[in-house]
Amino acid sequence: MEKTTTTTFSHISTSLPFLTRTYPFQFQLLTSTLSFPTLRVSTPLRTNCSISDDTVPSSGTKVAATDLTLVVRKKAAEVSPELKGTSIFLVGMKSALKTSLGKLLADTLRYYYFDSDSLVDEASGGAAAAKSFKQSDEKGFYESETEVLKQLSSMGRLVVCAGNGAVQSSTNLALLRYGISLWIDVPLDIVARDVIEDQSLFSSFEISTSGSYTEVSDELGTLYNKYKDGYATADAIISLQKVASRLGYDNLDDITTEEIAMEALREIEKLTRVKKMMEEAARPF
């Protein structure tokens, strides 16, 4: 087992050659190494009237998904020039919403999408190998998470769904400072439902995904309490409950990925404006 662990960590860089090269060749290597999923059209939960401006309607007004997708693209086009290629890191509990949001943001901003946990698994030789690696050499496993995050943070034009390893140490939290970090705050009951429907969402060494809904919920609660302070260091919080309240939805399932994306883009826009003002204020007269 020790031999396997040593080999796994020493091959973190060589297993992910597309993360070890320097700009501007990185994206050519990325596209030749991996196929990137692109979210073309989402599956809407609501379809009714349309809108023509860049605001998401409140008071429960329903919007045609196609029109709302165009609105998201319009907002992304407005935000992109000020973003200047800055990467975006999504932290928080894993969920179907967090994943679909990351892919939609990457698609509309013309960024590349990554899941950091998937990269760690790939570098380790697969999910089973990653579990064995963590059990036999926990320190080495965490170092591999840091190495992957270091490579990602050194690049631009990425949307990264960051795993919990990204918020468990001051070193990793500092790496997130190279981009904009958003805490995607999804209620645990929705996360638990996602886990029941897709047991591959969490690694088996994080929670026992084969338990009942109650058991999964309890384990998720423990996991959330462990990492919530790290989540809270994000530059902004995208709360599903707050978005639902603002839009007038009683059922959280009524919220579309596009509406969450609009909220995320607004927060990104605010952060880039604040950064610009700080830079201008720091300039000598």
N, C-alpha and C positions, 0 to 999 in steps of 0.2 A: 504493500500500500504506500509505503514511503517513497518508493521509486516512482509510482504513478503520480503522486502529488508533486514531486520535484519536477518531473517532466512537464506536468500541466502548467505550472506557474512559469517555468522557464520558456514556455512556448506561447505566452500571452501575446507578445509582439508578433512573432512569426505566424501565429494562428490568425491574426487579424492584420495582414499586411496593409490593408487599405486605411488603417488607422495610424500607421507608423511613418507615412510619407508626408512631406511638407507641401504647403500651398505653393503654386496653384495646381499641382498635379493630383491632388487628393481626390477630387470628384471624378476624374477619369478613372482612377483606380476603384473608387466606390462603385461606379456604375458597371464596371467590368467584373466586379467580385460578387456583388449582391444584386438581386432584383428588388426594387423598391415598390411597395404597394402604394397605389394611388387611389384616393377616394374620389371617384368620379361623381356619383350621385348617391346621396344618402337615402335611407329608407325613412321617410317622414312618418311621424305619428299623427300629424294633423295636416289636412289640406283643405283650404277654403279660399278666402280672399287674398289679394296680393298687395304689395306695397311698392312704392317707387323711389323712396328715399333711402338713406343709410341708417335708419333707426329701426330697432325692433319694437313693435307696438306693445303697449302695456294694456292692463285691464283685460287680459285674457283674449285679446284679438287674435284670431287665427290667421296664419299666413301660408300661402302656397309654398311648398318646399323649394320648387325651382326658383321662384322669385327670391326667396330668402338666401339661397345659395349664391345668387348673383349679388345680393346685398353684401354677403360676406366677402366675396371676391373684390367688390368695390372698396370696402373698408380696408382689406388687405393691401390693395394697390395704393391706398392713401398712406398707410402706415409704413409700408416697405421702404420708401426712400429715407425716412428718418431712422429706421431700424439699422440700415447700413450693414446688413449681413450678420448682425448680432444673433447668436444662437439663443434658442429658447429651451429651457429645461422645465418639464412638468413633473412636480413631485406630488406625493400623496399616495393613499392606498390604491393598489391596482384595481382597475374596474374597466368594464367595456367602454364606458363613457370616456375615461381618460385616454384609452387607446384610440378610439375613433376621433376624439378631439385632436390628438397629436397628429394623426394622419391628415385630417382636414386642414389644420393650420399649415402643415408642410405643403400640402397641395396648393392652397390659395396663396401662400407666400413664395412659392417656388423654391422651397427648401427641401433638404433630405430628411427622412424620418428614420430614427433609430430607437430601439428599446434596449437600454443598457443591460438589463438582466439577460436578454437574449444573447447579447454579445459576450457576456461573461460565460454563459452556458456554451456558446460556440467555441470560445477560447479554451474551455475546459474539456471539450470533446463531447458535449451533449449534456442534457439535463441530469441524467443518471451519474455521469462522471463528475458534474459540478457538485452534486449531493455528496458523493464519496470524498471529493476534494475537501469540502467544508468540514465533514465529519473527522477526517484524518489530520487536517491542517487548517484550522479555522483562521489563524493569523495569515497564512499564505493566501487563503481564499479572499479575505478582506483586502489584502494587498493587490490581488488581481482585479477586484472591483475598482480600487483606486487607480490602477494603471489604465483600465478601460476609460474611466471618467477623465483621467488626465489627457488621454488622446482625444477624446471627444471635445473637451473644453478648449483644446488648442486649435480647433477648427472653427469655421464660420458657416453660416447658412444651414444650421441643423435645428430640427425640433427633436428633442430627446425625451422620451418617457423614462424618467430616471427611477430606478428601483430604490428600495429602502436603504441600500448601502450608500447611496449618495448623501444621506443626511445623518449618518451615524457617527461621523468623526469631523473634527474641525478641519482636517485636511481636505476632505471631500466637499464640505460646505464652502470652503474657500475656492475650490475649483468651480463651483456653481456661480461664483461672482464674475466669472469671465463672460457670462451671458445674463439673460433675464430669466428669473425663476418664478414660476407660478404654482401655488398650491391648489390643486384641483380637489376641492373638499366635497366628497360624495358621502351621503349618509351610509352608515355601516350596514343597515338592512338591505340597501340596494347592492352593496359590495358582496354581502353574503349570498344574495340571490344569484349574482353573477358567478360566484364560486361554485354554487350548486349546479349551475347550468354548464359551466366550463371549468373542470377541475384542474386544467393546466394553467389557470390564471396565476396561481401561487405555487411556488416550489414546495415540494413535500417537506422540506426541512424548515419551512416558515410556518405552515399550519397543516393540520390534518384535514385534507379536503374530502375525505370519505365519510365524515361524520354527518349528523343530522343538521338541519338548519340552525337549531339552537346551539349545538356544539360549535359549528363553524362561526356563528355570531360571537360566541364567547371568546374564541381564539382570535378573531379579528379585533375584538375590543382590547385584548391584551397587547396585540401587535400595534394597534393605533396608539395606545398609551405610551408604548415604548418609543415611538418615533414622532409623536405629535410636536414635541418641542423643536425637532429638526425641521418639520414641515413649516412651522411658524416663522422660520427665518427667511422664507421666500419673499420676493419683492412685492408680491400681491397675492391675494386669496380670491379664487373663483369658487364661491359657495353655491352649490346647486340649490340649496334651500332659499338663499337670498335672491337668487335669480328667479326662482319660481314665485316668490312673494312679490317681487317687483313687477313681474309680468301678469300677476293675478291668477296663477295656476294653483289649484288645490291638490292636484295629483302631480307628483314629481315626474312621473312617466310621460307627462304631456310635453316636457321640455325636449326640444330637438338639439342635436349636436351643433347645428348652425347657430342657435340662440346662445349656447355656451361659447361658441367660437367668437361671436360678436362681443360678448362680455370680455373674453380674453384679449381680443384685439383692442378694445377700448382701454383696458388696463395697460397693455403694451404701449399704446399711444401716449397715455399719461406719463409713463415711466420714461419714454424717450424724450418727451417735452421737458420733464424735470431735469434730465441729464443735460439737455441742450442749454437750459437756463443756467445750470451750475457751471457749465463750461464757459459760457459767455461772461458770467459774473467773475470768473477766475482770470479772465484776460486782463492784462495791464492796460491802463488808459493811454 
